[in-house]
Amino acid sequence: MGIEKPSFLKKLGFFSTVRVSVLIGAPSKWGNVAGTREFDAISISRKKRSILYTTRAANADNRCKVVHITTPVHKPLKVEVFMTVYQTILYATEGAVAVIRMNRVERRNAFTPEMLAELNDAFHHAEQDPSVRAIVLTGEGPTFSAGQDLSIFTGAVDAANVREAIKSYYKPLIVRMVTMPKIIIGAINGGAAGAGASLALACDLRIMADDAYILQAFSNIGLVPDAGSTWFMARMVGYSRALQLCIEAERIMAPRCLQLGLCNQVVTNSFLMHKAMEWAQALAARPTKALGWTKQALNASMQSSLDAAIDYEADLQAHAIATQDHREGVMAFLQKRAPVFRGE
């Protein structure tokens, strides 16, 4: 049956709501999603004169599909629908919060090239979606991520291929997470080992279940920490302690992570996602652009002089002072009321 062309149920205007009907059939390429679903196109750009809306539909295998609906404002009949089928992760939005779940439970959410590419795509999508103002990353099942899936390697591993895999798959994902101007909360629901620890540390903020842990397991199999782990560990806990934790491969339980500064909160496992979403929703209600620029300024400060840091702050402040959220914050202060930020 395939995917039918979406039909407009309401005429498109600059700030009108566009409702499109997408019928997803059951060809093997797309999995099985029964029936017709309707979605609201809510993001309209004056500058690009286009609409972009993304939503999530899960098929019978609980795999995630992200629907992108884009159309020029002045040509409302030309609508294209693109379907991205995620095989190894789940993507959903709850209000202004995007939730990304690693979903290879049978392999303890261990990484494959496909999963790393899908994670990168999901973060890219969340970054570009103006309705998303905060992101939560977690793992399905009892494990956050066991790191690289070693079972995909058969026989001797070629050194050149390992180097290329780290640069081609891990690096783009980790760099995107650190540099994107939206806050990522890592909800560490279980073990985060090896490259899984790297992914956890790449999150801006971390909330851990009380039985979760971070493990720099690389030295246990004669390897060096990768995917950014040396960069994160040295900056978070200092050189000497980072070295000890990496070369001794200590399983760092959640309470000790909190003590060392490797996480921000520890809660009981059963309340982890509730607390993570509560935190993310609170951050999503704050001035999104200012939060993103603060993230970028702090990251830049770790590699710059005081002089350069102040100059960068001045540049960012010039952008921030021109935002609608700044104007709302000042007005709310003068009117002695709570501000209503819109991320604009």
C-alpha positions in Angstrom: 0.0 0.0 0.0 2.9 2.3 0.8 2.6 5.9 1.9 -0.1 8.0 0.4 0.4 11.6 -0.5 -0.7 13.8 2.5 -3.9 15.8 1.9 -4.4 19.3 3.4 -7.5 19.6 5.5 -7.0 23.2 6.2 -5.6 25.9 3.9 -2.1 27.0 4.7 -1.3 30.5 5.8 1.8 32.1 7.4 0.8 31.1 10.9 -2.1 28.7 10.2 -2.2 25.2 11.4 -1.7 22.6 8.6 -3.2 19.2 9.2 -2.1 16.4 7.0 -3.2 12.9 6.8 -0.5 10.2 6.4 -1.6 6.7 5.6 1.1 4.1 6.4 0.5 0.8 4.9 2.3 -2.5 5.5 5.1 -3.1 3.0 8.0 -4.8 4.5 10.3 -1.8 3.9 8.3 0.2 6.4 7.1 -2.4 8.8 3.4 -2.6 9.9 1.5 0.5 11.0 -2.2 0.3 10.6 -4.6 3.0 9.9 -4.5 6.7 9.1 -3.0 9.2 11.5 -3.2 13.0 11.4 -0.4 15.4 12.5 -0.3 19.1 13.1 2.4 21.1 11.3 3.3 23.7 13.9 6.7 25.1 12.9 6.6 27.8 10.2 9.7 29.7 9.2 9.2 33.2 7.6 12.9 33.3 6.5 12.8 30.0 4.7 9.1 30.2 3.9 8.7 26.5 4.7 7.2 24.2 7.2 8.9 21.3 9.0 7.0 19.0 11.3 8.3 15.8 12.8 6.5 13.2 14.8 6.9 9.6 15.9 5.0 6.4 14.9 6.0 3.0 16.2 5.3 -0.1 14.2 4.5 -3.6 15.4 8.1 -4.2 16.2 8.2 -1.1 18.4 10.7 0.5 15.9 10.6 4.2 15.5 9.6 6.2 12.4 10.1 9.9 12.2 7.9 11.7 9.7 9.2 14.9 8.1 6.6 17.1 6.4 8.1 20.0 4.5 6.4 22.5 2.1 7.0 26.0 0.8 4.5 28.3 2.3 3.6 29.8 -1.0 3.1 26.4 -2.6 1.1 24.5 -0.1 0.2 21.7 -2.5 3.8 20.5 -2.9 4.3 18.4 0.2 6.9 15.7 0.6 7.0 13.0 3.3 10.2 11.3 4.2 10.2 8.3 6.5 13.3 7.4 8.6 13.1 4.0 10.0 15.2 3.6 13.2 16.2 0.0 13.8 18.3 0.4 16.9 16.8 3.4 18.8 13.5 4.9 19.6 12.7 8.6 19.2 9.7 10.4 20.7 8.7 13.9 21.9 6.8 14.8 25.0 5.9 18.4 24.9 9.1 20.3 24.2 11.4 17.4 25.2 12.8 14.9 22.8 13.5 11.4 24.3 16.1 9.2 22.6 16.3 5.6 23.8 19.0 3.1 22.7 17.1 0.0 21.9 19.3 -3.1 21.5 18.2 -4.6 24.8 19.4 -8.1 23.8 22.9 -6.8 23.3 22.8 -4.4 26.4 22.5 -1.5 24.0 26.0 -2.1 22.6 27.0 0.1 19.7 27.1 -0.9 16.1 27.8 1.5 13.2 24.1 1.5 12.4 23.2 2.6 16.0 25.8 5.3 16.1 24.6 6.6 12.7 21.0 6.6 14.0 21.9 8.3 17.2 23.7 11.0 15.2 20.6 11.4 13.0 18.3 11.6 15.9 20.3 14.3 17.7 20.6 16.2 14.4 16.8 16.1 14.1 16.3 17.2 17.7 18.7 20.1 17.1 16.9 21.3 14.0 13.4 20.9 15.4 12.4 24.3 16.9 9.7 22.7 19.0 12.3 20.6 20.8 13.9 22.6 23.6 15.6 19.9 25.7 16.7 16.3 25.1 16.8 13.2 27.3 19.1 10.2 26.3 18.6 6.8 28.0 18.8 3.1 27.3 16.0 0.6 27.1 16.1 -2.3 29.5 18.5 -2.6 32.5 21.6 -1.2 30.8 22.5 2.3 29.5 25.1 0.9 27.1 27.7 -1.7 27.3 29.9 0.1 24.7 31.1 -1.2 21.4 29.5 -4.5 20.3 32.6 -6.7 20.0 30.5 -9.6 18.5 30.3 -7.8 15.2 34.0 -8.4 14.7 35.1 -11.7 13.3 38.7 -12.7 13.3 41.6 -10.2 13.5 40.5 -6.5 13.6 42.3 -4.3 11.2 43.9 -1.3 12.9 43.1 1.0 10.0 39.4 0.1 10.2 39.3 0.7 14.0 40.8 4.2 13.5 38.3 4.9 10.7 35.4 3.7 12.7 36.2 5.9 15.7 36.6 9.0 13.4 33.6 8.2 11.2 31.0 7.1 13.7 31.9 8.0 17.2 33.5 11.4 16.6 30.6 13.0 14.6 28.1 11.8 17.3 30.1 13.0 20.3 31.0 16.3 18.7 27.4 17.0 17.8 26.2 16.3 21.3 28.8 18.6 22.9 28.4 21.4 20.4 24.7 21.5 19.7 22.9 24.5 21.3 20.4 22.4 23.3 20.7 20.8 26.7 21.1 17.0 26.8 20.2 15.1 30.0 21.7 11.6 30.2 19.3 9.4 32.2 21.8 6.7 33.2 19.5 3.7 33.9 22.3 1.0 34.4 25.8 0.3 33.4 27.5 2.8 31.1 30.7 1.0 30.1 33.5 1.6 27.5 32.2 3.8 24.8 28.8 3.8 26.6 30.6 5.8 29.4 31.8 8.2 26.7 28.3 8.7 25.5 27.0 9.3 29.0 29.8 11.8 29.7 29.0 13.6 26.4 25.6 14.6 27.9 25.5 18.0 29.4 23.9 16.9 32.6 23.5 13.4 34.1 21.0 11.8 36.4 21.8 8.3 37.5 19.8 5.4 39.0 21.2 4.5 42.4 22.3 1.1 41.0 23.8 2.5 37.8 27.6 2.9 37.2 30.2 4.3 34.8 33.0 2.0 33.8 36.1 2.9 31.8 36.5 -0.7 30.8 39.0 -0.3 28.0 42.1 -1.4 29.9 40.4 -4.7 30.8 40.8 -5.8 27.2 44.1 -4.0 26.5 42.7 -0.9 24.9 42.8 2.9 25.4 39.7 5.0 26.3 38.2 6.4 23.2 35.1 8.3 21.9 36.2 11.3 23.9 36.5 9.6 27.3 40.0 11.0 28.0 38.8 14.5 27.2 35.7 14.2 29.4 37.4 12.4 32.4 40.4 14.7 32.7 38.2 17.8 32.6 35.6 16.5 35.0 37.8 14.9 37.7 41.3 16.1 37.0 44.3 14.3 35.4 45.5 12.1 38.3 42.1 10.8 39.4 41.0 10.3 35.7 44.2 8.3 35.0 43.6 6.1 38.0 39.9 5.5 37.1 40.8 4.6 33.5 43.8 2.4 34.1 42.3 0.5 37.0 38.9 0.2 35.3 37.0 0.9 38.5 33.3 0.4 38.4 32.2 3.8 39.6 28.8 3.4 41.3 26.3 6.3 41.1 26.9 7.6 44.6 30.6 7.9 43.9 29.9 9.5 40.5 28.0 12.1 42.4 30.9 12.6 44.8 33.4 12.9 42.0 31.3 15.3 39.9 30.6 12.7 37.1 26.8 13.1 37.6 24.4 15.8 39.0 21.7 13.7 40.7 21.2 10.1 41.9 17.6 8.8 42.3 16.1 5.4 42.8 15.8 3.4 39.6 12.0 3.4 39.6 11.9 7.2 39.6 14.7 7.8 37.1 12.7 8.7 34.0 10.1 10.6 36.0 12.8 12.8 37.5 14.7 13.1 34.2 11.6 14.2 32.4 10.7 16.6 35.2 14.1 18.1 35.0 14.1 18.3 31.1 10.7 19.9 31.1 11.8 22.5 33.6 14.8 23.4 31.4 12.6 23.4 28.3 10.6 26.1 29.9 13.6 28.3 30.3 15.1 30.6 27.6 16.4 27.9 25.2 18.8 30.1 23.2 20.5 31.5 26.3 20.9 28.1 27.7 22.5 26.8 24.5 24.8 29.8 24.3 25.8 29.3 27.9 26.7 25.6 27.1 28.8 26.7 24.1 30.6 29.4 26.1 31.5 27.1 28.9 32.8 24.4 26.5 34.8 27.1 24.7 36.3 28.4 27.9 38.0 25.1 28.6 40.2 25.7 25.6 40.7 29.4 25.6 42.3 32.2 27.5 40.4 34.5 29.9 40.8 37.3 27.3 39.3 35.1 24.6 36.5 33.8 26.9 35.4 37.4 27.7 35.4 38.3 24.0 33.2 35.2 23.2 30.8 36.1 26.0 30.5 39.6 24.6 29.6 38.2 21.2 27.1 35.8 22.6 25.5 38.4 24.8 25.0 40.6 21.7 22.9 37.8 20.3 21.1 37.0 23.6 20.0 40.6 24.2 18.2 40.6 20.9 16.0 37.6 21.7 12.3 37.7 22.5 13.0 35.6 25.6 15.3 38.4 26.9 12.6 41.0 26.4 10.1 38.7 28.1 12.4 38.1 31.0 12.9 41.9 31.6 9.2 42.6 31.2 8.3 39.9 33.6 10.8 41.2 36.1 9.4 44.8 35.8 5.8 43.5 36.1 6.7 41.2 39.0 5.3 38.1 37.3 6.8 34.8 36.2 8.3 34.9 32.7 6.9 32.8 29.9 9.8 31.9 27.7 9.2 30.5 24.2 12.7 29.7 23.0 12.7 32.7 20.6 
